[in-house]
Every structure is written in structure tokens, then in C-alpha cells.
Amino acid sequence: MESKHKIVDLNKGLEIRAEWKRNNETVVFTNGCFDIVHLGHVDYLEQARAQGSKMILGLNTDSSVKKLKGEERPINNEYARARLLAAFEFIDMVILFGDDTPINLISELMPDVLVKGADYTVENIVGAKEVMANGGEVKTITLVEGFSTTSIINKIRKVGL
């Protein structure tokens, strides 16, 4: 399957999710901006996918990245970010979302496992309450130290001066 076919809207995502449920797949959901993909992202996403047999990635749209990270972000536009992430074999679906949080995606798709980085606690993970109430699990994953998009951008700026 070409990577661009893994990028779907919510309606198509719900169809695919229903098929996965019929096939007893364990569906993992995680989300983020993933502006400049680095080792920390790859490690995190591989670990997230290992929590189930299929993984859905909720990807922030350009406008929501701007709101979260500031006017100079994102560096890469949403289509470029979505295509790059969809190319990873351990990501089965990418859905863009423009809301402040992915609560609508999570509530609609109702993953079996919701994953975020260990910089979050279950109490402050958006959608945790809903997933657990539906019999699902919420897991946190230890992040690779020393990798962040902001630190990469800052390093580039410093070298460029």
C-alpha cells in the first residue's frame, strides 16, 4: 500500500477501525505534531505500536501546531508530515485533526490502547478516562533523552548565525 493511502479522514478511519475490530486487532492510538521527525519520535512510535497490532496516529494540522508551538511552526506542512509518518510500516493510519486536543478522534475511534510519552501521567492524558471506561488501557512510554524538535531547531539557528 502506498503511504498516502494510509492518510484518511475520520469517516474512512471509522470504517477501517470497524474492520479491525471485527478482525480482533488491538488498536493503539497516539497523537502529536511530529514536525521534524527524529530518533526520539521513531523510538516512541515503535514502542507505541508494540502495544497492539494496529496503530492510528492523530496528527495535528498546521493551524493547531501554530497554536501549540508558535507562529514559526510547523517547519514542515501537514501533508509532508503525514506522508513521512504514513511511510513508516509500524503506522497503519494517519488522521489529521485541528482541534486543541484529540478528544473527538479518541472518542470516535475508541482505541484499545491509548499511548503518550512518560512526560504525561494517566490523569492528564486527554481521552484516558474515555478509553478506560470502554475497557481499554492507557500506557506511557519513556522518551529518548536529548531529542526534541525545539532543540533541533535551536541548534540549527545557533549554527546558522
MDTraj code that builds the backbone (N, CA, C; nanometers):
import mdtraj as md
import numpy as np

residues = "MET GLU SER LYS HIS LYS ILE VAL ASP LEU ASN LYS GLY LEU GLU ILE ARG ALA GLU TRP LYS ARG ASN ASN GLU THR VAL VAL PHE THR ASN GLY CYS PHE ASP ILE VAL HIS LEU GLY HIS VAL ASP TYR LEU GLU GLN ALA ARG ALA GLN GLY SER LYS MET ILE LEU GLY LEU ASN THR ASP SER SER VAL LYS LYS LEU LYS GLY GLU GLU ARG PRO ILE ASN ASN GLU TYR ALA ARG ALA ARG LEU LEU ALA ALA PHE GLU PHE ILE ASP MET VAL ILE LEU PHE GLY ASP ASP THR PRO ILE ASN LEU ILE SER GLU LEU MET PRO ASP VAL LEU VAL LYS GLY ALA ASP TYR THR VAL GLU ASN ILE VAL GLY ALA LYS GLU VAL MET ALA ASN GLY GLY GLU VAL LYS THR ILE THR LEU VAL GLU GLY PHE SER THR THR SER ILE ILE ASN LYS ILE ARG LYS VAL GLY LEU".split()
xyz = np.array([
    [0.0842, -0.1189, 0.0000],
    [0.0000, 0.0000, 0.0000],
    [0.0885, 0.1249, 0.0000],
    [0.0577, 0.2181, -0.0875],
    [0.1312, 0.3445, -0.0882],
    [0.1012, 0.4205, 0.0402],
    [0.2010, 0.4896, 0.0916],
    [0.1849, 0.5599, 0.2187],
    [0.0707, 0.6603, 0.2166],
    [0.0487, 0.7264, 0.1034],
    [-0.0564, 0.8293, 0.1004],
    [-0.1951, 0.7699, 0.1247],
    [-0.2125, 0.6395, 0.1014],
    [-0.3422, 0.5762, 0.1238],
    [-0.3688, 0.5489, 0.2722],
    [-0.2651, 0.5621, 0.3544],
    [-0.2841, 0.5468, 0.4990],
    [-0.3368, 0.6753, 0.5624],
    [-0.3340, 0.7847, 0.4892],
    [-0.3817, 0.9138, 0.5400],
    [-0.5303, 0.9228, 0.5063],
    [-0.6131, 0.9224, 0.6086],
    [-0.7575, 0.9178, 0.5877],
    [-0.8290, 1.0230, 0.6726],
    [-0.9541, 1.0517, 0.6354],
    [-1.0352, 1.1390, 0.7200],
    [-1.1036, 1.0513, 0.8252],
    [-1.1737, 1.1146, 0.9179],
    [-1.2332, 1.0408, 1.0288],
    [-1.3347, 0.9378, 0.9792],
    [-1.4172, 0.9729, 0.8806],
    [-1.5176, 0.8770, 0.8323],
    [-1.4538, 0.7496, 0.7797],
    [-1.3522, 0.7634, 0.6977],
    [-1.2811, 0.6468, 0.6449],
    [-1.2105, 0.5728, 0.7592],
    [-1.1555, 0.6492, 0.8517],
    [-1.0898, 0.5902, 0.9680],
    [-1.1846, 0.5039, 1.0502],
    [-1.3082, 0.5494, 1.0646],
    [-1.4076, 0.4727, 1.1397],
    [-1.4419, 0.3416, 1.0681],
    [-1.4481, 0.3454, 0.9365],
    [-1.4731, 0.2227, 0.8586],
    [-1.3605, 0.1217, 0.8805],
    [-1.2375, 0.1714, 0.8695],
    [-1.1207, 0.0838, 0.8861],
    [-1.1150, 0.0315, 1.0291],
    [-1.1411, 0.1186, 1.1253],
    [-1.1393, 0.0789, 1.2671],
    [-1.2420, -0.0317, 1.2918],
    [-1.3608, -0.0198, 1.2328],
    [-1.4650, -0.1222, 1.2496],
    [-1.4181, -0.2566, 1.1934],
    [-1.3506, -0.2521, 1.0795],
    [-1.2971, -0.3752, 1.0195],
    [-1.1923, -0.4380, 1.1111],
    [-1.1041, -0.3540, 1.1657],
    [-1.0024, -0.4042, 1.2578],
    [-1.0672, -0.4697, 1.3802],
    [-1.1740, -0.4076, 1.4297],
    [-1.2435, -0.4623, 1.5467],
    [-1.3012, -0.6005, 1.5132],
    [-1.3617, -0.6124, 1.3947],
    [-1.4164, -0.7417, 1.3516],
    [-1.3069, -0.8477, 1.3417],
    [-1.1859, -0.8044, 1.3086],
    [-1.0721, -0.8965, 1.2957],
    [-0.9941, -0.9146, 1.4257],
    [-1.0504, -0.8634, 1.5359],
    [-0.9883, -0.8750, 1.6693],
    [-0.8484, -0.8155, 1.6775],
    [-0.8257, -0.7089, 1.6027],
    [-0.6983, -0.6367, 1.6117],
    [-0.6982, -0.5528, 1.7393],
    [-0.5829, -0.5382, 1.8012],
    [-0.5676, -0.4490, 1.9156],
    [-0.5176, -0.3153, 1.8607],
    [-0.6015, -0.2130, 1.8718],
    [-0.5731, -0.0839, 1.8092],
    [-0.5145, 0.0138, 1.9104],
    [-0.3989, 0.0679, 1.8737],
    [-0.3271, 0.1669, 1.9544],
    [-0.3508, 0.3036, 1.8922],
    [-0.3657, 0.4048, 1.9762],
    [-0.3769, 0.5429, 1.9283],
    [-0.2749, 0.6283, 2.0008],
    [-0.2079, 0.7128, 1.9258],
    [-0.1247, 0.8177, 1.9841],
    [-0.1380, 0.9397, 1.8956],
    [-0.0879, 1.0507, 1.9424],
    [-0.1020, 1.1740, 1.8648],
    [0.0143, 1.2686, 1.8910],
    [0.0272, 1.3675, 1.8031],
    [0.1295, 1.4685, 1.8207],
    [0.1474, 1.5517, 1.6958],
    [0.2473, 1.6404, 1.7018],
    [0.2786, 1.7314, 1.5907],
    [0.3792, 1.6690, 1.4943],
    [0.4820, 1.6045, 1.5479],
    [0.5848, 1.5370, 1.4687],
    [0.6356, 1.6268, 1.3555],
    [0.6800, 1.7460, 1.3947],
    [0.7190, 1.8479, 1.2970],
    [0.8469, 1.8122, 1.2230],
    [0.9528, 1.7845, 1.2944],
    [1.0770, 1.7363, 1.2343],
    [1.1018, 1.5996, 1.2987],
    [1.0778, 1.4941, 1.2237],
    [1.0862, 1.3592, 1.2803],
    [1.2321, 1.3268, 1.3134],
    [1.2541, 1.2790, 1.4362],
    [1.3886, 1.2474, 1.4844],
    [1.3874, 1.1138, 1.5594],
    [1.5029, 1.0723, 1.6061],
    [1.5167, 0.9440, 1.6745],
    [1.4172, 0.9285, 1.7890],
    [1.3967, 1.0324, 1.8652],
    [1.3015, 1.0249, 1.9762],
    [1.1618, 0.9866, 1.9284],
    [1.1199, 1.0453, 1.8161],
    [0.9881, 1.0130, 1.7606],
    [0.9817, 0.8674, 1.7157],
    [1.0833, 0.8236, 1.6408],
    [1.0837, 0.6874, 1.5872],
    [1.0803, 0.5860, 1.7012],
    [1.1620, 0.6064, 1.8025],
    [1.1663, 0.5155, 1.9172],
    [1.0295, 0.5111, 1.9858],
    [0.9722, 0.6283, 2.0102],
    [0.8413, 0.6385, 2.0751],
    [0.7330, 0.5671, 1.9929],
    [0.7296, 0.5941, 1.8635],
    [0.6261, 0.5360, 1.7776],
    [0.6403, 0.3847, 1.7647],
    [0.7633, 0.3356, 1.7564],
    [0.7843, 0.1901, 1.7529],
    [0.7349, 0.1256, 1.8826],
    [0.7672, 0.1873, 1.9952],
    [0.7230, 0.1331, 2.1245],
    [0.5709, 0.1385, 2.1366],
    [0.5115, 0.2461, 2.0876],
    [0.3656, 0.2595, 2.0923],
    [0.3015, 0.1466, 2.0119],
    [0.3493, 0.1255, 1.8910],
    [0.2931, 0.0218, 1.8030],
    [0.3065, -0.1163, 1.8644],
    [0.4122, -0.1388, 1.9416],
    [0.4335, -0.2688, 2.0056],
    [0.3248, -0.3010, 2.1089],
    [0.2432, -0.2018, 2.1441],
    [0.1353, -0.2221, 2.2417],
    [0.0114, -0.2851, 2.1778],
    [0.0130, -0.3011, 2.0450],
    [-0.1028, -0.3583, 1.9772],
    [-0.0659, -0.4086, 1.8387],
    [-0.1679, -0.4430, 1.7610],
    [-0.1441, -0.4968, 1.6269],
    [-0.1689, -0.3949, 1.5157],
    [-0.2339, -0.2830, 1.5478],
    [-0.2569, -0.1742, 1.4523],
    [-0.2378, -0.0425, 1.5265],
    [-0.1888, 0.0593, 1.4542],
    [-0.1707, 0.1899, 1.5200],
    [-0.2277, 0.3027, 1.4357],
    [-0.3051, 0.3869, 1.5048],
    [-0.3593, 0.5091, 1.4468],
    [-0.2817, 0.6256, 1.5054],
    [-0.2360, 0.7151, 1.4174],
    [-0.1666, 0.8359, 1.4612],
    [-0.2547, 0.9557, 1.4328],
    [-0.2913, 1.0278, 1.5371],
    [-0.3620, 1.1547, 1.5230],
    [-0.2566, 1.2633, 1.5055],
    [-0.2597, 1.3328, 1.3925],
    [-0.1563, 1.4314, 1.3603],
    [-0.2157, 1.5715, 1.3607],
    [-0.1541, 1.6597, 1.4378],
    [-0.2012, 1.7985, 1.4435],
    [-0.1897, 1.8665, 1.3074],
    [-0.2944, 1.9391, 1.2691],
    [-0.2901, 2.0191, 1.1464],
    [-0.1940, 2.1360, 1.1662],
    [-0.1592, 2.2022, 1.0567],
    [-0.0702, 2.3184, 1.0638],
    [-0.1243, 2.4244, 1.1589],
    [-0.2543, 2.4543, 1.1491],
    [-0.3106, 2.5597, 1.2345],
    [-0.3036, 2.5217, 1.3818],
    [-0.3240, 2.3942, 1.4143],
    [-0.3165, 2.3564, 1.5563],
    [-0.1722, 2.3535, 1.6060],
    [-0.0771, 2.3191, 1.5185],
    [0.0649, 2.3252, 1.5570],
    [0.1019, 2.4700, 1.5882],
    [0.0586, 2.5623, 1.5039],
    [0.0854, 2.7053, 1.5265],
    [0.0344, 2.7496, 1.6637],
    [-0.0878, 2.7061, 1.6965],
    [-0.1462, 2.7414, 1.8267],
    [-0.0640, 2.6856, 1.9423],
    [-0.0171, 2.5614, 1.9256],
    [0.0578, 2.4948, 2.0326],
    [0.2030, 2.5397, 2.0427],
    [0.2677, 2.5619, 1.9276],
    [0.4126, 2.5811, 1.9244],
    [0.4578, 2.7214, 1.8857],
    [0.3656, 2.8040, 1.8342],
    [0.4042, 2.9398, 1.7970],
    [0.3990, 2.9633, 1.6467],
    [0.4059, 3.0891, 1.6094],
    [0.3885, 3.1331, 1.4704],
    [0.4899, 3.0763, 1.3720],
    [0.6104, 3.0442, 1.4175],
    [0.7132, 2.9939, 1.3259],
    [0.7015, 2.8444, 1.2985],
    [0.6058, 2.7803, 1.3594],
    [0.5876, 2.6369, 1.3425],
    [0.4550, 2.6111, 1.2741],
    [0.4388, 2.5015, 1.2052],
    [0.5362, 2.3952, 1.1879],
    [0.6408, 2.4298, 1.0822],
    [0.7509, 2.3605, 1.0870],
    [0.8553, 2.3741, 0.9854],
    [0.8080, 2.3017, 0.8585],
    [0.7558, 2.1815, 0.8759],
    [0.7043, 2.1016, 0.7644],
    [0.5519, 2.1054, 0.7659],
    [0.4905, 2.1221, 0.6488],
    [0.3450, 2.1324, 0.6461],
    [0.2784, 1.9980, 0.6757],
    [0.1489, 2.0025, 0.7007],
    [0.0763, 1.8829, 0.7455],
    [0.0807, 1.7684, 0.6449],
    [0.0754, 1.7991, 0.5159],
    [0.0804, 1.6917, 0.4175],
    [0.2174, 1.6236, 0.4188],
    [0.3231, 1.7035, 0.4262],
    [0.4588, 1.6472, 0.4304],
    [0.4769, 1.5626, 0.5567],
    [0.4289, 1.6117, 0.6695],
    [0.4411, 1.5359, 0.7946],
    [0.3597, 1.4071, 0.7880],
    [0.2382, 1.4163, 0.7349],
    [0.1514, 1.2990, 0.7263],
    [0.2117, 1.1923, 0.6341],
    [0.2636, 1.2337, 0.5184],
    [0.3234, 1.1373, 0.4247],
    [0.4458, 1.0699, 0.4850],
    [0.5299, 1.1476, 0.5501],
    [0.6501, 1.0912, 0.6112],
    [0.6126, 0.9877, 0.7168],
    [0.5189, 1.0213, 0.8026],
    [0.4789, 0.9296, 0.9094],
    [0.4052, 0.8076, 0.8546],
    [0.3219, 0.8275, 0.7542],
    [0.2493, 0.7154, 0.6939],
    [0.3452, 0.6167, 0.6275],
    [0.4631, 0.6622, 0.5897],
    [0.5615, 0.5744, 0.5250],
    [0.6208, 0.4725, 0.6222],
    [0.6120, 0.4986, 0.7520],
    [0.6624, 0.4013, 0.8498],
    [0.5699, 0.2804, 0.8518],
    [0.6269, 0.1612, 0.8409],
    [0.5423, 0.0421, 0.8364],
    [0.4689, 0.0182, 0.9674],
    [0.5180, 0.0719, 1.0778],
    [0.4526, 0.0497, 1.2066],
    [0.3368, 0.1473, 1.2328],
    [0.3104, 0.2370, 1.1387],
    [0.1933, 0.3249, 1.1476],
    [0.0944, 0.2786, 1.0410],
    [-0.0258, 0.2452, 1.0860],
    [-0.1264, 0.1893, 0.9953],
    [-0.2264, 0.2920, 0.9441],
    [-0.2417, 0.4028, 1.0153],
    [-0.3374, 0.5049, 0.9756],
    [-0.2942, 0.6393, 1.0329],
    [-0.3092, 0.7448, 0.9525],
    [-0.2833, 0.8814, 0.9976],
    [-0.4102, 0.9624, 0.9739],
    [-0.4562, 1.0297, 1.0779],
    [-0.5729, 1.1176, 1.0664],
    [-0.5328, 1.2548, 1.1189],
    [-0.5513, 1.3566, 1.0366],
    [-0.5228, 1.4943, 1.0780],
    [-0.6370, 1.5462, 1.1650],
    [-0.6005, 1.6260, 1.2661],
    [-0.7045, 1.6900, 1.3481],
    [-0.6619, 1.8321, 1.3808],
    [-0.7597, 1.9214, 1.3815],
    [-0.7314, 2.0622, 1.4044],
    [-0.7807, 2.1147, 1.5377],
    [-0.8446, 2.0296, 1.6159],
    [-0.8938, 2.0708, 1.7471],
    [-0.7770, 2.0915, 1.8424],
    [-0.8039, 2.1555, 1.9549],
    [-0.6991, 2.1773, 2.0551],
    [-0.6465, 2.0457, 2.1113],
    [-0.7347, 1.9465, 2.1210],
    [-0.6955, 1.8149, 2.1703],
    [-0.7552, 1.7077, 2.0776],
    [-0.7057, 1.5847, 2.0876],
    [-0.7601, 1.4770, 2.0043],
    [-0.8806, 1.4064, 2.0664],
    [-0.9476, 1.4682, 2.1621],
    [-1.0573, 1.4007, 2.2325],
    [-1.1659, 1.3506, 2.1377],
    [-1.1985, 1.4280, 2.0349],
    [-1.3026, 1.3828, 1.9414],
    [-1.2584, 1.2585, 1.8657],
    [-1.1328, 1.2567, 1.8182],
    [-1.0805, 1.1388, 1.7486],
    [-1.0823, 1.0169, 1.8412],
    [-1.0346, 1.0357, 1.9616],
    [-1.0264, 0.9248, 2.0575],
    [-1.1660, 0.8723, 2.0898],
    [-1.2602, 0.9627, 2.1151],
    [-1.3968, 0.9224, 2.1492],
    [-1.4648, 0.8485, 2.0350],
    [-1.4375, 0.8898, 1.9122],
    [-1.4980, 0.8251, 1.7956],
    [-1.4304, 0.6914, 1.7624],
    [-1.2985, 0.6902, 1.7618],
    [-1.2231, 0.5706, 1.7213],
    [-1.2123, 0.4668, 1.8329],
    [-1.2238, 0.5109, 1.9564],
    [-1.2160, 0.4287, 2.0762],
    [-1.1098, 0.3186, 2.0654],
    [-0.9821, 0.3598, 2.0745],
    [-0.8741, 0.2619, 2.0672],
    [-0.8754, 0.1669, 2.1864],
    [-0.8087, 0.0542, 2.1677],
    [-0.7937, -0.0415, 2.2769],
    [-0.6830, 0.0032, 2.3717],
    [-0.5843, 0.0736, 2.3156],
    [-0.4709, 0.1225, 2.3939],
    [-0.4432, 0.2671, 2.3519],
    [-0.4388, 0.3552, 2.4494],
    [-0.4036, 0.4959, 2.4271],
    [-0.2635, 0.5158, 2.4819],
    [-0.1745, 0.5725, 2.4001],
    [-0.0339, 0.5862, 2.4393],
    [0.0092, 0.7320, 2.4310],
    [0.0842, 0.7749, 2.5323],
    [0.1505, 0.9056, 2.5316],
    [0.2883, 0.8877, 2.5937],
    [0.3712, 0.9899, 2.5816],
    [0.5039, 0.9857, 2.6411],
    [0.4967, 0.9909, 2.7925],
    [0.6040, 0.9449, 2.8572],
    [0.6079, 0.9399, 3.0031],
    [0.6179, 1.0787, 3.0662],
    [0.6242, 1.1838, 2.9818],
    [0.6171, 1.3185, 3.0367],
    [0.4720, 1.3522, 3.0744],
    [0.3787, 1.2622, 3.0443],
    [0.2383, 1.2740, 3.0852],
    [0.2114, 1.1723, 3.1939],
    [0.1065, 1.1961, 3.2707],
    [0.0561, 1.0956, 3.3635],
    [-0.0829, 1.0582, 3.3156],
    [-0.1302, 0.9422, 3.3548],
    [-0.2620, 0.8967, 3.3109],
    [-0.3686, 1.0019, 3.3425],
    [-0.3517, 1.0704, 3.4545],
    [-0.4504, 1.1701, 3.4963],
    [-0.4596, 1.2889, 3.4000],
    [-0.3494, 1.3214, 3.3302],
    [-0.3562, 1.4371, 3.2402],
    [-0.3462, 1.4005, 3.0916],
    [-0.3723, 1.2748, 3.0603],
    [-0.3759, 1.2326, 2.9197],
    [-0.5181, 1.2488, 2.8679],
    [-0.5327, 1.3307, 2.7661],
    [-0.6629, 1.3535, 2.7047],
    [-0.7161, 1.2210, 2.6497],
    [-0.8385, 1.1873, 2.6865],
    [-0.9030, 1.0656, 2.6378],
    [-0.8834, 0.9439, 2.7264],
    [-0.7953, 0.9544, 2.8255],
    [-0.7669, 0.8390, 2.9124],
    [-0.8933, 0.7884, 2.9809],
    [-0.9693, 0.8797, 3.0360],
    [-1.0916, 0.8438, 3.1086],
    [-1.1887, 0.7682, 3.0167],
    [-1.2045, 0.8180, 2.8952],
    [-1.2973, 0.7570, 2.7995],
    [-1.2504, 0.6171, 2.7570],
    [-1.1221, 0.6032, 2.7283],
    [-1.0673, 0.4741, 2.6852],
    [-1.0791, 0.3715, 2.7972],
    [-1.0443, 0.4099, 2.9193],
    [-1.0521, 0.3167, 3.0323],
    [-1.1975, 0.2793, 3.0617],
    [-1.2900, 0.3744, 3.0489],
    [-1.4319, 0.3454, 3.0720],
    [-1.4854, 0.2455, 2.9696],
    [-1.4197, 0.2380, 2.8550],
    [-1.4603, 0.1453, 2.7493],
    [-1.3831, 0.0126, 2.7578],
    [-1.3077, -0.0063, 2.8654],
    [-1.2336, -0.1312, 2.8847],
    [-1.0936, -0.1307, 2.8263],
    [-1.0502, -0.0150, 2.7736],
    [-0.9171, -0.0050, 2.7154],
    [-0.8104, 0.0283, 2.8179],
    [-0.6871, 0.0363, 2.7696],
    [-0.5722, 0.0658, 2.8555],
    [-0.5085, 0.1974, 2.8149],
    [-0.4407, 0.2597, 2.9102],
    [-0.3633, 0.3804, 2.8841],
    [-0.2209, 0.3522, 2.9288],
    [-0.1258, 0.3764, 2.8380],
    [0.0143, 0.3465, 2.8693],
    [0.1010, 0.4677, 2.8378],
    [0.2078, 0.4812, 2.9161],
    [0.3062, 0.5857, 2.8877],
    [0.4381, 0.5192, 2.8502],
    [0.5117, 0.5885, 2.7654],
    [0.6371, 0.5357, 2.7127],
    [0.7501, 0.6320, 2.7453],
    [0.8587, 0.5761, 2.7961],
    [0.9767, 0.6565, 2.8276],
    [1.0349, 0.7148, 2.6996],
    [1.0631, 0.8433, 2.7033],
    [1.1158, 0.9129, 2.5863],
    [1.2682, 0.9065, 2.5835],
    [1.3249, 0.9090, 2.4642],
    [1.4700, 0.9115, 2.4477],
    [1.5189, 1.0503, 2.4898],
    [1.6119, 1.0538, 2.5827],
    [1.6663, 1.1812, 2.6311],
    [1.7422, 1.2553, 2.5221],
    [1.7317, 1.3867, 2.5237],
    [1.8154, 1.4693, 2.4370],
    [1.7619, 1.4917, 2.2973],
    [1.6397, 1.4467, 2.2696],
    [1.5826, 1.4679, 2.1365],
    [1.4510, 1.5418, 2.1477],
    [1.4435, 1.6559, 2.0832],
    [1.3176, 1.7283, 2.0693],
    [1.3286, 1.8162, 1.9462],
    [1.2146, 1.8402, 1.8841],
    [1.2138, 1.9245, 1.7644],
    [1.2628, 2.0643, 1.7983],
    [1.2202, 2.1168, 1.9118],
    [1.2615, 2.2515, 1.9531],
    [1.4126, 2.2593, 1.9687],
    [1.4747, 2.1565, 2.0306],
    [1.6208, 2.1602, 2.0477],
    [1.6921, 2.1506, 1.9128],
    [1.6351, 2.0747, 1.8189],
    [1.6941, 2.0655, 1.6847],
    [1.6868, 2.2013, 1.6148],
    [1.5720, 2.2663, 1.6230],
    [1.5542, 2.3988, 1.5622],
    [1.6531, 2.4989, 1.6231],
    [1.6656, 2.4958, 1.7545],
    [1.7572, 2.5871, 1.8225],
    [1.9025, 2.5628, 1.7813],
    [1.9385, 2.4375, 1.7651],
    [2.0742, 2.4027, 1.7212],
    [2.1002, 2.4552, 1.5800],
    [2.0038, 2.4392, 1.4909],
    [2.0163, 2.4895, 1.3540],
    [2.0312, 2.6403, 1.3549],
    [1.9513, 2.7083, 1.4354],
    [1.9597, 2.8550, 1.4451],
    [2.0976, 2.8996, 1.4931],
    [2.1501, 2.8279, 1.5941],
    [2.2799, 2.8620, 1.6514],
    [2.3916, 2.8448, 1.5480],
    [2.3886, 2.7349, 1.4732],
    [2.4890, 2.7069, 1.3697],
    [2.4752, 2.8080, 1.2559],
    [2.3535, 2.8478, 1.2261],
    [2.3276, 2.9376, 1.1148],
    [2.3673, 3.0815, 1.1394],
    [2.4006, 3.1155, 1.2634],
    [2.4347, 3.2564, 1.2939],
    [2.5726, 3.2948, 1.2518],
])
top = md.Topology()
chain = top.add_chain()
for i, resn in enumerate(residues, 1):
    res = top.add_residue(resn, chain, resSeq=i)
    for name in ("N", "CA", "C"):
        top.add_atom(name, md.element.get_by_symbol(name[0]), res)
traj = md.Trajectory(xyz[None], top)
